[in-house]
């Protein structure tokens, strides 16, 4: 009798493992694309920081004209290097103080499909340090900046996502459409 009980236990275990294996096989192709490994992502160096410096253009705060954004000398290179370019709207800004460090947390929600790449699946949160020029602009704008529409240029690096916020205008969109994808930055 002992052998029969052991055999039934073995059959149950085999059945459970077979069922689990079938489920894993069936779902292996489902879900989201795996993220690239950190090693395959570019490093965030000085050259990349000129394109994706975690800043918003001053024109978004009312300094200068919106036409200046379209004539930005780095716009073509930024557009060709970005993983995603998406229209977004400022949802919230929160002032944060951690010890002696002050900053802002800015939450942006995608507003429509991405112009380039994939649309983020939800709101994006960016931290703005006191050392950033954007900190002073956020201090001045305060909650009036909530609702602002802009274009976000996003790129994944080994240390995370970096961004650049620009004016959403017909001229900037035309420059993005004309930019070749994957073109290296010209010296």
Residue pairs with C-beta under 8 A, 6 or more apart in sequence:
36 156
38 158
39 158
41 156
41 157
41 158
42 48
42 155
42 157
42 158
43 157
43 158
43 159
44 52
44 157
44 158
44 159
44 162
47 185
48 81
48 155
48 157
48 162
49 162
50 74
51 74
51 77
51 78
51 81
51 153
51 155
51 164
51 185
52 78
52 81
52 82
52 153
52 154
52 155
52 157
52 162
52 163
52 164
53 162
53 164
54 126
54 128
54 132
54 162
54 163
54 164
55 132
55 133
55 134
55 164
55 165
56 134
56 137
56 150
56 164
56 165
56 166
57 69
57 72
57 165
57 166
57 167
58 64
58 133
58 137
59 65
59 66
59 68
59 69
59 167
60 145
60 148
60 150
60 165
60 166
60 167
61 137
61 140
61 141
61 145
63 137
66 167
66 169
66 171
67 171
69 75
69 166
69 167
69 169
69 171
69 172
70 167
70 169
70 171
70 172
70 174
70 175
72 78
72 166
75 166
75 172
75 175
75 176
75 179
76 175
76 178
76 179
76 183
77 179
77 183
77 185
77 186
78 153
78 164
79 85
79 116
79 153
79 175
79 176
79 179
80 179
80 180
80 181
80 182
80 183
81 155
81 182
81 183
81 185
82 116
82 117
82 153
82 154
82 155
83 117
83 154
83 155
83 156
84 114
84 116
84 117
84 118
84 119
84 120
84 152
84 153
84 154
85 114
85 115
85 116
85 117
85 151
85 152
85 153
85 154
85 176
86 110
86 111
86 112
86 113
86 114
86 115
86 117
86 119
86 120
86 151
86 152
86 154
87 110
87 111
87 112
87 115
87 149
87 150
87 151
87 152
87 168
88 108
88 109
88 110
88 111
88 124
88 149
88 150
88 151
88 152
89 108
89 109
89 111
89 147
89 148
89 149
89 150
90 106
90 107
90 108
90 145
90 146
90 147
90 148
90 150
91 107
91 108
91 109
91 123
91 146
92 105
92 106
92 107
92 146
93 104
93 105
93 106
93 107
93 138
93 142
93 143
93 145
93 146
94 104
94 105
94 107
95 102
95 103
95 104
96 102
96 103
96 104
96 105
96 127
97 103
101 129
101 130
102 130
102 135
103 127
103 128
103 129
103 130
103 135
104 127
104 128
104 134
104 135
104 138
105 125
105 126
105 127
105 128
106 125
106 126
106 127
106 128
106 138
107 123
107 124
107 125
108 123
108 124
108 125
108 126
108 150
108 152
109 122
109 123
109 124
110 119
110 120
110 122
110 123
110 124
111 149
112 119
113 119
114 120
115 151
115 173
115 176
115 177
116 176
116 181
117 154
120 154
124 152
124 154
124 161
124 163
126 163
128 134
128 135
128 138
129 135
138 145
149 168
150 165
150 166
150 167
150 168
151 165
151 166
151 167
151 168
151 172
151 173
151 176
152 163
152 164
152 165
153 163
153 164
153 165
153 166
154 161
154 162
154 163
155 161
155 162
155 163
166 172
